[in-house]
């Protein structure tokens, strides 16, 4: 693997990027490669998704991948499964209050290796 391509210095982020690329090859699932590429961007270009956006563009029981941080601005009124690199405390609390799930991206890969019906947000 070419480790020079990743500009990140966070060891957890680097590990996640390589894990996503590996799972994309193993499972022939391009969604994980796309998520890895989005996470490889500089911190300035990485996405921050507000709950109001999730509420607007998802429906009940959707699976969403956020290659960045989920922020707590806005409300969410239906249960969704959100897999993200990071969550703000407020966002996590609001998602759980709406009976949704906050999980890590590797946990989503364990339950859905092909990434079927999952949406990348941001």
NUFIPA-328244 format. One record per residue (C-alpha): residue number from 0; x, y, z. Coordinates in Angstrom, 1 decimal. Each point is the difference from the previous one (the first is absolute). Example, Ala and Ser with C-alpha at 12.3 -4.5 7.8 and 13.67 -1.06 7.14 Angstrom:
<pt 0,<12.3,-4.5,7.8>> <pt 1,<1.4,3.4,-0.7>> 
END
This chain:
<pt 0,<0.0,0.0,0.0>> <pt 1,<1.1,3.5,-0.7>> <pt 2,<-0.1,1.8,3.4>> <pt 3,<1.2,3.3,-1.6>> <pt 4,<-3.5,0.7,-1.4>> <pt 5,<-1.6,0.5,3.4>> <pt 6,<0.7,3.5,1.4>> <pt 7,<-1.7,-0.6,3.3>> <pt 8,<2.1,-0.2,3.2>> <pt 9,<-2.7,-1.5,2.3>> <pt 10,<1.0,-3.7,0.4>> <pt 11,<-3.6,-1.1,0.4>> <pt 12,<-1.0,1.8,-3.2>> <pt 13,<2.9,-1.5,-1.9>> <pt 14,<-0.9,-3.5,1.3>> <pt 15,<-3.7,0.5,-1.0>> <pt 16,<1.0,1.2,-3.5>> <pt 17,<2.1,-3.1,-0.6>> <pt 18,<-2.7,-2.3,1.5>> <pt 19,<-2.6,1.5,-2.3>> <pt 20,<2.2,-0.5,-3.1>> <pt 21,<0.7,-3.6,1.0>> <pt 22,<-3.8,-0.7,0.5>> <pt 23,<-0.8,1.6,-3.3>> <pt 24,<2.4,-2.5,-1.7>> <pt 25,<-1.1,-3.0,2.0>> <pt 26,<-3.8,0.6,-0.3>> <pt 27,<0.1,1.6,-3.5>> <pt 28,<-1.9,2.9,1.5>> <pt 29,<1.0,3.4,-1.5>> <pt 30,<-1.9,1.9,2.7>> <pt 31,<2.8,-0.7,2.5>> <pt 32,<2.6,1.3,-2.5>> <pt 33,<-2.0,3.1,-0.5>> <pt 34,<-0.3,0.5,3.8>> <pt 35,<3.8,-0.5,0.4>> <pt 36,<0.7,2.6,-2.7>> <pt 37,<-2.2,2.5,1.7>> <pt 38,<1.6,-0.6,3.4>> <pt 39,<3.5,0.4,-1.7>> <pt 40,<-0.8,3.7,-0.7>> <pt 41,<1.5,2.6,2.2>> <pt 42,<-1.9,0.9,3.2>> <pt 43,<-1.2,3.2,-1.5>> <pt 44,<-1.7,-1.8,-2.9>> <pt 45,<-1.4,-2.9,2.1>> <pt 46,<-3.7,0.3,0.5>> <pt 47,<-1.9,1.0,3.0>> <pt 48,<-3.7,-1.0,-0.2>> <pt 49,<-2.7,1.5,2.1>> <pt 50,<-2.9,-2.0,1.3>> <pt 51,<-2.4,2.3,-1.9>> <pt 52,<1.6,-1.2,-3.3>> <pt 53,<-0.3,-3.6,1.1>> <pt 54,<-3.7,0.5,0.9>> <pt 55,<-0.7,1.7,-3.3>> <pt 56,<1.6,-2.6,-2.3>> <pt 57,<-0.6,-3.3,1.7>> <pt 58,<-3.0,-2.0,0.9>> <pt 59,<-0.7,-2.5,2.8>> <pt 60,<2.5,-2.8,0.4>> <pt 61,<2.5,1.3,-2.6>> <pt 62,<3.7,-0.8,0.4>> <pt 63,<2.2,3.0,-0.4>> <pt 64,<3.8,0.3,-0.2>> <pt 65,<1.5,3.4,0.9>> <pt 66,<3.7,0.2,-0.9>> <pt 67,<0.6,2.7,2.5>> <pt 68,<-1.8,1.3,3.1>> <pt 69,<-3.7,0.0,0.8>> <pt 70,<-1.0,3.3,1.7>> <pt 71,<-2.9,0.7,2.2>> <pt 72,<-1.7,3.0,-1.7>> <pt 73,<-3.6,-0.7,-0.7>> <pt 74,<-2.4,-2.8,0.9>> <pt 75,<-0.5,-3.5,-1.2>> <pt 76,<-3.5,-1.5,0.3>> <pt 77,<0.4,-3.6,-1.4>> <pt 78,<2.4,-2.9,0.8>> <pt 79,<3.0,-0.3,-2.2>> <pt 80,<3.3,-1.9,0.3>> <pt 81,<2.9,2.4,-0.3>> <pt 82,<3.5,-1.2,-0.5>> <pt 83,<2.6,2.8,0.3>> <pt 84,<3.6,0.7,0.8>> <pt 85,<-1.1,2.2,2.9>> <pt 86,<-3.1,1.3,1.7>> <pt 87,<-0.6,3.1,2.1>> <pt 88,<-1.5,-0.8,3.4>> <pt 89,<-3.1,1.9,-0.8>> <pt 90,<-0.5,-1.9,-3.4>> <pt 91,<0.5,-3.3,1.7>> <pt 92,<-2.6,0.8,2.6>> <pt 93,<-2.6,1.2,-2.5>> <pt 94,<0.4,-3.0,-2.3>> <pt 95,<-0.4,-2.4,2.9>> <pt 96,<-3.0,1.9,1.3>> <pt 97,<-1.6,-0.5,-3.5>> <pt 98,<0.6,-3.7,0.5>> <pt 99,<2.8,0.0,-2.6>> <pt 100,<3.5,-1.5,0.3>> <pt 101,<3.4,1.6,0.0>> <pt 102,<2.7,-2.5,-1.1>> <pt 103,<3.5,0.1,-1.3>> <pt 104,<0.7,-0.7,-3.6>> <pt 105,<1.7,-3.3,0.7>> <pt 106,<-3.0,-1.2,1.9>> <pt 107,<-2.2,0.8,-3.0>> <pt 108,<2.4,-2.0,-2.2>> <pt 109,<-0.4,-3.0,2.3>> <pt 110,<-3.8,0.1,-0.3>> <pt 111,<-0.2,1.1,-3.7>> <pt 112,<3.3,-1.1,-1.7>> <pt 113,<-1.3,0.9,-3.6>> <pt 114,<-1.4,3.4,1.2>> <pt 115,<-3.3,-0.8,-1.6>> <pt 116,<-2.7,2.7,0.4>> <pt 117,<2.5,2.2,1.9>> <pt 118,<0.4,3.6,-1.0>> <pt 119,<3.1,2.2,0.3>> <pt 120,<-0.9,3.4,1.3>> <pt 121,<2.1,3.1,-0.6>> 
END
